[in-house]
Each structure stands twice: as structure tokens, then as C-alpha cells.
Amino acid sequence: GLTGQIALRLSDGMKELRPGEAQSAVIAGMGGALMIRILQDSKETVESLRECILQPQSEAWLVREALKKNGYFITEENMIWEEGKFYTVIKAVNLQNPPEGFCRETLEAQEKRFLEECKSQGLLSSDEWERAADIFGSRLILEKNPVLLEYLKESLRKNRQISAGIGSASAGEAGAPEKEKTAGRLAQLAKEGQLLEQLIGIMK
């Protein structure tokens, strides 16, 4: 009895949605790579929206990157833990067609104050903040989301576990190329681990 209020369409992504026909889009329950393909394949429709709410099951950092490239600004994020898995929800507004009441300056000022405070205490550099914001979500960090904190702790535990495993396995390596490759991977893990430790300290 709702045919007068809603219209249902079978579609590959948003291909059956005409530009200007909708103000908001919710894309959920799929991997980040597929979500990005949907955004890219319907560029005109995406440009006509006012906002998107996205719930990537994986590769959330790639989704954040794609939103920026498409002229969107992330205004809210949330993270939940359910049945042994972490889930991220992202809300972003279209800077070319923002919803009424949107104020980018307020959000940017909050982020700037946070970064200046971190710099003054030697906690994060600008480059580290940009990397952290892309990977883990600036709004989640700024609001000290408690589920994100648990996610960071779990990520650090896995980081240390992998580092220890690689270190043990590399003890018997003989060839120089293998040792160089292992050293590079350990350096990368150390860098990631350092950022995780910094963020955990900030959010505590």
C-alpha cells in the first residue's frame, strides 16, 4: 500500500537513478571497492546529491579518499562492534550542493584546534594527522569514539603479533634480497604501530 509514496527499482548501483531525482543516497552492506565503483559509474547522479551515507564492510580508507575526489566533505562518522566485527558508517555532504544548515567552517575549525593542540604536545604532525584521518576517520578521532579506541588497540595487537612473527621467520634467511624485503616490511609495520600508539594515547 505504499506505491504512492515509494518507487522500487532493480539497478546496478545507481544507474537507474536519474541525476537530480534524489537528495540523499544510502549505500551499505558491501565492500569499499564496490562502493567506489558505484560512485564512479554514476558520477552525474552523485554530483546532484546533497549527501551520502555509506557503510563500507571493508577498505573504509579508500571510500574516504573517493568521497574527497568526488567533492564530498565528511561531516559525521560512527563505529560499532557487533558479533565480533567492527563496522564504520560515514556521512558526507556534497560541497557543490550542500544541505541547508551545513557549515564547513565550523567543522574545519574544530579539526584545526585539535591538530594545533596535538602539535603543541608533540603528539602528531600534520602528515601523521592526514594519514590517521584517512585511515581511521577524522570525526571518529576528534570525538574520541570508544569503539574506534578498541579497534586501534586490536590493530596494535595484530601489528605486534605480525612483527614478531616476521622477525622470527627472518632469523634463518640467508639471501640479501629476502632480508631487504623483510626489513622493509618490518619498517612499515613499525611506522604503522607508532601511529596506532600515538592515536591510542590521544584518545585515552
Stockholm file with secondary structure:
# STOCKHOLM 1.0

chainA/1-204         GLTGQIALRLSDGMKELRPGEAQSAVIAGMGGALMIRILQDSKETVESLRECILQPQSEAWLVREALKKNGYFITEENMIWEEGKFYTVIKAVNLQNPPEGFCRETLEAQEKRFLEECKSQGLLSSDEWERAADIFGSRLILEKNPVLLEYLKESLRKNRQISAGIGSASAGEAGAPEKEKTAGRLAQLAKEGQLLEQLIGIMK
#=GR chainA/1-204 SS CCTTTCCCCCCSTTTTSCTTSCSEEEEEEECHHHHHHHHHHTHHHHHHCSEEEEEESSCHHHHHHHHHHTTEEEEEEEEEEETTEEEEEEEEEETTSCCTTCCHHHHHHHHHHHHHHHHHTTSCCHHHHHHHIIIIIHHHHHTTCHHHHHHHHHHHHHHHHHHHHHHHHHTTCCCHHHHHHHHHHHHHHHHHHHHHHHHHHHHC
#=GC SS_cons         CCTTTCCCCCCSTTTTSCTTSCSEEEEEEECHHHHHHHHHHTHHHHHHCSEEEEEESSCHHHHHHHHHHTTEEEEEEEEEEETTEEEEEEEEEETTSCCTTCCHHHHHHHHHHHHHHHHHTTSCCHHHHHHHIIIIIHHHHHTTCHHHHHHHHHHHHHHHHHHHHHHHHHTTCCCHHHHHHHHHHHHHHHHHHHHHHHHHHHHC
//
